[in-house]
């Protein structure tokens, strides 16, 4: 345990923890030295979570539980409450069967005592019948017929010793009969009322607990009732940083950006998205397959080089690639904000951003479902008054209002934005109704063609769009990157 805590200090995973010492003698004593002003509760919360200082484990309560046929049990995974319910049901059945057995024994004894009482009231006549009988069997038949006795009663009478015929003995028999009848009545009342039966079960459990009153030795629970819960954000230094995502899927976090054009990129790569935000805020990386991968900015690898490929952070599928990244904090995307996505086949949709504010797993969270063979080319924030500018590979552009694209509550492919034909959508952008340069289309002959509502008319979705230039191909569509904040340029 001490070695694991030391590893935390060596790897600087908990800056507020300075040292750990083992001062154990006969008793275990581990001393943690923290920085002045640090919160010890936060330190302990981290160590409970990431070291063997506290170990939590799951209990697999797979038990044999009675099925519909109570005589047959089958395996069933139960929780603690169900296990206790099954135990109480078992105790109820056990107590019920015990009472039923006791009642049967009482009724048998009462039946015999009632036979004695009948004979006692006509003792002289019974003796004459016995004296005139030809043996035990004959006497039994005659007694049973005369006094309407059962076989059990007649056998008990014939086996009874003579001294039992004394008055004192008969008084004892009648007293026993009264006592047995009262006991039988009480048992019948318990068996007829489940609440009374469960009261007996409870009293017996309390009685057992009283006989074994030693305290539980194993403690179940956490480190204490008032322990500080581990929250990852408490250990993140809150600072403004910049996240850069490249077109080829390289992601990095840097503290300062003085010149975006000087950012280190691999040959042939280019900047796709730039996000400025706090290390505690989330960001979403969007893929061509319609998945959003949400992580904290602090979890983006810090690097002055190329960064790390997104495949190290997320479980990308075969052929999946990044198409953009956006901040999902409420200051950058207020509640109710929508985003627009367009596919290579010319389909578009809008989706709510609120569903993607929570951190996702490495598998991501789906927001769109392109058709077979199609894929998304990008994602951008939009408002109802914004204009979507879509550019195809055959140098055509269509501009329509973002409000014409449906807002999907579940992942889908959307509706036709532009009829691409044999061409494919290369990229798109979102801008204001009067913006001139929403996107820039790069041609195969090295020219740049700006596209925006200030240059082309806005039409309805579903058309072929405007021709940007004849007999040319569009290789790439880019959007103007945001300039770094002035404070970072000093």
Secondary structure as UniProt FT lines:
FT   HELIX           2..10
FT   TURN            11..12
FT   TURN            15..16
FT   STRAND          17..22
FT   STRAND          30..34
FT   TURN            36..37
FT   HELIX           40..50
FT   TURN            52..53
FT   STRAND          62..66
FT   TURN            70..71
FT   STRAND          73..77
FT   HELIX           80..121
FT   HELIX           123..131
FT   HELIX           136..147
FT   HELIX           151..159
FT   HELIX           162..165
FT   HELIX           167..192
FT   HELIX           194..211
FT   TURN            225..226
FT   HELIX           232..235
FT   STRAND          240..246
FT   TURN            247..248
FT   STRAND          250..254
FT   HELIX           260..262
FT   TURN            267..268
FT   STRAND          271..278
FT   TURN            279..280
FT   STRAND          282..287
FT   TURN            288..289
FT   STRAND          291..296
FT   HELIX           297..299
FT   STRAND          308..309
FT   HELIX           310..312
FT   TURN            318..319
FT   STRAND          322..327
FT   TURN            330..332
FT   TURN            335..336
FT   STRAND          338..343
FT   TURN            344..345
FT   STRAND          347..352
FT   HELIX           354..356
FT   TURN            362..363
FT   STRAND          365..366
FT   TURN            372..373
FT   STRAND          376..382
FT   TURN            384..385
FT   STRAND          387..392
FT   TURN            393..394
FT   STRAND          396..401
FT   HELIX           402..404
FT   STRAND          407..408
FT   STRAND          415..416
FT   TURN            421..422
FT   STRAND          425..431
FT   TURN            433..434
FT   STRAND          439..443
FT   TURN            444..445
FT   STRAND          448..451
FT   TURN            453..455
FT   TURN            461..462
FT   STRAND          466..467
FT   TURN            470..471
FT   STRAND          474..478
FT   HELIX           486..489
//
